[in-house]
Amino acid sequence: DLIKQAKALMNSTDWNRATDVMKDLMTQWKAAGSAGKEKDDALWEEFNAARNTFFDRKHAHWEDMQTKFEQARKVKEEAKKLEDSNAWQASGNAFKELFARWKAAGSAGRECEDDLWNAFNASRQKFYAARDAYYGELHEKQDALYQQKEELLAKAKEIAENTLFTRED
């Protein structure tokens, strides 16, 4: 019966529940007593094979998740490289593309997801604040130059409208 239960669980993907049940089955196995050396060895091989199949799959799943977490973490840390850029348009586009990749990357693991988001968002905000300050300053300069040109235009119109031309030697 314990072997049947172990075999029924060996292909489960409900990792936490199946792990708990497998541990419980092992406890029951130890408490079951002996059926004789030959029978015990044969039954153990079958029972242990089912357990090993499950735990090998669980380990492979865990390694796959760790690889995905690492890949997601790398994507999510790329913003740091862009935060001090002053290639405003290219870096702004890169942040948009990186944000799309951020969402598509999936989780980097519960233990670091919030920290990664805070770092990503801080880099993004630092870049956008610097870009906004740059363009704000640029627009102020442009407005000042526009005002100077308006004044020159007004003087030019005044001169053009003046019909009294004198020549001074």
C-alpha positions as CSV (number, residue, x, y, z in Angstrom):
1,D,0.0,0.0,0.0
2,L,2.8,2.4,0.8
3,I,4.5,1.6,-2.5
4,K,1.2,2.3,-4.4
5,Q,0.8,5.7,-2.6
6,A,4.4,6.6,-3.4
7,K,4.0,5.7,-7.1
8,A,0.8,7.7,-7.2
9,L,2.7,10.7,-6.0
10,M,6.0,10.3,-8.0
11,N,4.7,12.4,-10.9
12,S,3.0,15.1,-8.8
13,T,3.8,18.8,-9.4
14,D,2.2,19.8,-6.1
15,W,5.7,19.9,-4.7
16,N,5.0,21.0,-1.1
17,R,2.0,18.7,-0.5
18,A,3.7,15.7,-2.2
19,T,6.9,16.3,-0.2
20,D,4.9,16.2,3.0
21,V,3.1,13.0,2.0
22,M,6.4,11.4,0.9
23,K,7.9,12.2,4.3
24,D,4.9,10.7,6.0
25,L,5.1,7.6,3.8
26,M,8.7,7.2,4.9
27,T,7.7,7.5,8.5
28,Q,5.1,4.8,8.0
29,W,7.6,2.6,6.1
30,K,10.0,2.7,9.1
31,A,7.1,1.9,11.5
32,A,5.8,-1.0,9.3
33,G,8.2,-3.6,10.6
34,S,10.0,-6.3,8.7
35,A,8.6,-8.8,6.2
36,G,11.9,-10.6,6.0
37,K,15.2,-9.6,4.5
38,E,14.6,-10.7,0.9
39,K,11.0,-9.2,0.7
40,D,12.1,-6.1,2.6
41,D,14.9,-5.5,0.1
42,A,12.7,-6.0,-3.0
43,L,9.9,-3.8,-1.5
44,W,12.4,-1.1,-0.5
45,E,13.8,-0.9,-4.0
46,E,10.3,-0.4,-5.4
47,F,9.3,2.1,-2.7
48,N,12.6,4.0,-2.9
49,A,12.5,4.2,-6.7
50,A,9.2,5.9,-6.5
51,R,10.5,8.3,-3.9
52,N,13.7,9.0,-5.8
53,T,11.7,9.7,-9.0
54,F,9.7,12.3,-7.2
55,F,12.6,13.9,-5.4
56,D,14.8,13.9,-8.6
57,R,11.9,15.7,-10.4
58,K,11.5,18.1,-7.5
59,H,15.2,18.9,-7.5
60,A,15.2,19.4,-11.3
61,H,12.2,21.7,-10.9
62,W,14.0,23.6,-8.2
63,E,17.1,24.0,-10.3
64,D,15.0,25.2,-13.2
65,M,13.3,27.7,-11.0
66,Q,16.7,28.9,-9.7
67,T,17.9,29.4,-13.3
68,K,14.8,31.3,-14.1
69,F,15.1,33.4,-11.0
70,E,18.7,34.2,-11.9
71,Q,17.8,35.2,-15.5
72,A,14.9,37.4,-14.2
73,R,17.2,39.0,-11.6
74,K,19.8,39.9,-14.3
75,V,17.1,41.5,-16.4
76,K,15.8,43.4,-13.5
77,E,19.2,44.7,-12.5
78,E,19.9,46.2,-15.9
79,A,18.4,49.6,-15.1
80,K,21.4,50.5,-12.9
81,K,23.5,50.8,-16.1
82,L,21.1,53.4,-17.5
83,E,20.4,55.6,-14.6
84,D,23.3,58.0,-15.2
85,S,23.0,58.2,-18.9
86,N,22.4,61.5,-20.6
87,A,21.6,60.0,-24.0
88,W,18.0,61.0,-23.2
89,Q,16.1,59.6,-26.1
90,A,18.0,56.3,-26.4
91,S,18.0,55.7,-22.7
92,G,14.4,56.6,-22.4
93,N,13.5,54.1,-25.0
94,A,15.8,51.6,-23.4
95,F,13.9,52.1,-20.1
96,K,10.6,51.5,-21.8
97,E,12.0,48.3,-23.4
98,L,13.5,47.2,-20.1
99,F,10.3,47.7,-18.3
100,A,8.5,45.5,-20.8
101,R,11.3,42.9,-20.3
102,W,10.9,43.3,-16.6
103,K,7.2,42.4,-16.7
104,A,7.9,39.4,-19.1
105,A,10.9,38.1,-17.0
106,G,8.7,36.7,-14.3
107,S,9.6,36.4,-10.7
108,A,13.2,36.5,-9.4
109,G,12.1,34.8,-6.2
110,R,10.0,36.1,-3.3
111,E,13.0,36.9,-1.1
112,C,14.4,39.5,-3.5
113,E,11.6,40.7,-5.8
114,D,10.7,43.8,-3.7
115,D,14.3,44.9,-3.4
116,L,14.8,44.4,-7.2
117,W,11.7,46.5,-7.9
118,N,12.8,49.3,-5.5
119,A,16.2,49.4,-7.1
120,F,14.8,49.3,-10.7
121,N,12.3,52.0,-9.9
122,A,14.9,54.2,-8.1
123,S,17.2,53.9,-11.2
124,R,14.2,54.8,-13.5
125,Q,13.2,57.7,-11.3
126,K,16.8,59.0,-11.1
127,F,17.1,58.9,-14.9
128,Y,13.7,60.6,-15.5
129,A,14.4,63.3,-12.9
130,A,17.8,64.1,-14.5
131,R,16.1,64.1,-18.0
132,D,13.3,66.4,-16.8
133,A,15.8,68.8,-15.2
134,Y,17.9,68.9,-18.4
135,Y,14.9,69.6,-20.6
136,G,13.5,72.1,-18.0
137,E,16.8,74.0,-18.1
138,L,16.9,73.7,-21.9
139,H,13.4,75.2,-22.2
140,E,14.2,78.0,-19.9
141,K,17.2,78.9,-22.1
142,Q,15.1,78.6,-25.2
143,D,12.4,80.9,-23.7
144,A,15.1,83.4,-22.8
145,L,16.5,83.3,-26.3
146,Y,13.0,83.6,-27.7
147,Q,12.4,86.7,-25.6
148,Q,15.7,88.2,-26.9
149,K,14.7,87.5,-30.5
150,E,11.3,89.1,-29.9
151,E,13.0,92.2,-28.6
152,L,15.3,92.3,-31.7
153,L,12.3,91.8,-34.0
154,A,10.5,94.7,-32.3
155,K,13.6,96.9,-32.8
156,A,13.9,95.8,-36.4
157,K,10.3,96.6,-37.1
158,E,10.7,100.0,-35.4
159,I,13.7,100.8,-37.6
160,A,11.9,99.5,-40.8
161,E,8.9,101.7,-40.0
162,N,11.0,104.8,-39.5
163,T,11.1,106.7,-42.7
164,L,13.7,109.1,-41.6
165,F,17.0,107.8,-42.6
166,T,20.1,109.9,-42.0
167,R,23.6,109.3,-42.9
168,E,26.2,110.2,-40.4
169,D,29.8,110.5,-41.5
